[in-house]
Amino acid sequence: MTNQTNNYSACTSFLAGRLATADGSTLIGRNEDSRAAWPKHFVVHPHREFSESQIFKSTDNGFTLNLPKVAAKYTATPEWTDKFGLFEEDGINEYGVAMSATESAYTNNRALGADPLVKDGIGEEAMVTVTLPYIKSARQGVSYLGAIIEKYGTSESNGILFSDATEVWYMETAAGHQWVAQRIPDDAYAVVANQLSIQEIDFEDHDNFLSVAGLQDFVTQNHLNSQHTGFNFREIFGTNDLSDEFYNTPRVWYGQKILNPSIDQQPQSQSLPFIRKAEKLIQVDDVEQILSSHFEGTPFDPIGIGSKREQTLYRPISLAKTQESHILQIRPNLPAPIAGIHWLAMGVAAQSLYIPFYAGIKDTPATYKKGTETYQADSAYWIYKQASTLVDAHYLEFGPLLEDVQDKTNQQLIQNLHISDKMALTLGDKALENYLTSQSNQNAALGLQAMQKLIAELITKMTDMSPLNFKQDMNL
């Protein structure tokens, strides 16, 4: 939940093409970071057909848009309240298209002066809602959202992730009406952390780059390009200041360090590449590791062995203000309802569990649709937050207990997915929807039961950690 002036409410994103992954899946994922206590829900919007066009009006900034008459079914993670906007953030639709929005970014003053942000233009809170139900491919998603931005403008600078079974796209908005998108190469990945990241644009390569009409003319007319040659979107529109070096680039550095450990790079480098080829094929658990990371194995880990200055020097990827973390996986050679897996970790990724939900589900568990700003015992969000809060109180002692629960539960979830995949392929449409819903609900229940058992163990242990315990010191 971010905007151009809210500098330190942010996210971290990951994208990988199908030839970069071990099983041929496309992968996009993101941590949604905003507040330490701001619940998310998880819902399924059914396929809808209306006799006339519907009107969307944002409760955040008044952005208004006429919507098509037919809306596809899709999953989403809205806020617990729509008072400040929907913020549906991430989902997979019935056509096998995934979308995650947004990765907050920042445009420099030169570009904003030439094309100011539009106060009532489209923003993060509306993007998934007005785009995902109406697109049938990742590429179409870019063009569809781009047309909205060109016509109505945008109120923020953002990065948006799209994927389908064959393509992965990263789209960036800069200034009021400017945007560009790059297809992530099939054999590559990208880690993004609150900066405009797309670099050199090849305007002749329409297979791999899309942009607003007239982008080159806009830059030329306003003298925005300081480079002698080329068209580097990051350099022309982005920022390059000390906050980037401490808040943004270290996260990209660490994500690339996980997948390219042999490459020597520095956390504060302003020249980290947008696109990388990993040293091994990428698994879903590699993406989980990145999105759950906090500089483990370095002096910069907030709960590590570094000095106090080192531990607080860089903003980690996983932190207390994460509302939810998701990985949207589109697997190859499967029907869309089975191919799409919406991996969802409620709360802080480092202290949560990624639960696999099939894209073809018809509903989500009741616990995933509950939770307000104040703690609620039957809310999935709050159950995961309760566990992480208890672990935080005695991290060095309770951290290993949490890790044990995560490891054992993850193994069972992966096993469950293998079993349900095989069964799902034997079922017809109606039976399939019911089965995928049932299996996804069982996975969700498994995760919640594991966390509730951990919570009970932690509370029991904490009863003997009171400062009112008496132990006489004979040396006094």
C-alpha positions, 0 to 999 in steps of 0.5 A: 500500500504505497504512493510516491510520497510514502518512501518507506512502505515497500515490497520486494519482487521476483520473476523467472522465465520457464527455462530458468526453472526446474520444472518449466514453470513460470514464476512471479512472486512478491512480498506485500509490505505496509504495516505490521498489523494490517490483515489481508484476506484471501478470496475467489471472485467467480466468473461474472457476466453482466447485461451492461458495463459496470463502473469501478470507483476507487475509495482511495482516490476516486479513480473511475473506470467503466469495466467490461461486461464479462469478468473472469474468475480470479483469486485475490488478497484484498485488505480487511477493509476497503476504506482506503481501497481494495488492494487485491494485490495478486491472483491467477485468473481462469485463463491461467494468467497471473498478476501481482501489483505493485512493486513501488518505485520512484521517478526523478523530479525531472521526469515528474516535472514534465509529466506529473502524477495524476491525483485521481489516476489509477494506483496500486489499490485498483490495478489487479481489480480492473485488469486481471479479470479481463485479460487472457495472456501476460502480454495482453495484461501489459497492453490492457493496463498500459492503455488505462495509464495512457488514458487516465494517468497513474497516481504512483510510480510502480512495477507490475508483474504478469505471467502465463504458461509461456511468458513473464513480463515486468511493467514499470510506470514512471511519471503520470502517463509513461510506461514500459515493459520487458519480457523476462528472458525464458532462461533468466530471472529478476529481483526487484526492490523499489527502484525503476529497474528496466534498463536498455530498451530496444524499441524495434524488438516488439517481442520483448519490449512494449511501451507507451506510444511516443515515449522516445519523443517525450524523452527527447522533447524534455531533454531527459536522457543524459546518456550519449547513446542508448535508452536506459529507462532506469537512468532516464526516469529513476532515482539514484540516491543514498536511500537506494543504497541502504534501502533498495539495492542490498535486497537485489544484491542478496537475492542475486547472491542466493542464485548466483553465489559465485558472482562478487557484488557489493550490497550498495552497488548502483550497477546491479543488473536487472536480468540475471541467469541463475547458476542452477535451475530455480525451484519454488523453494528458492523463491521462498528462500529469497522472499523469506530472507533477511541477509542470513549468513552475513553481518547484516542479518538483524538477528545475526552475529554482526555489530549493531550497526551492521544489523541495522544497516540495510533493509531486509527482504522479509520484515515485520511489516509484510502483510502477505507473501505470494508466489504465483506458479503457472506449471506447463502442460496442465489444464489452467485450473491445475496448472496455476498454484497460488502459494500464499504465506500470511504475515511475515514470510520468514515466520510463516508457511507458503500454502499451495492453493490451486487456481481452480478453486471455487472458494477459500477457507473461512479463516482466510476471509476473517481478520480485522485490525485487532487480533482475532483468534479465528483469522488465518492472518492473525494465527500466523502473526501470533506465532511470529510475535511469540517467536520474536519475543525469544528468537534465539530460543524459539527460532529453531522450533519454528524452523522445524515446524516449517520444514516438516509442514513444507514436506507434507504440503509438497507431498500432498500436491504430488498426490492431488495433481495425479487425482485431479487429472482424472476428473471432469470439470465440476468434480475437478473444481470441488476436488481442487477446493477440498485439497487446497482447504486441507493444505490450509488447515494443515498449515494452521494446525501446525502453527496453532500447535507451535503457538501452544508450545511457545506459550507453555514454554514462556510461562517459565520465562517470567521476570518474577521467577525466583532464583537466589543469587548466592554471590550477592 
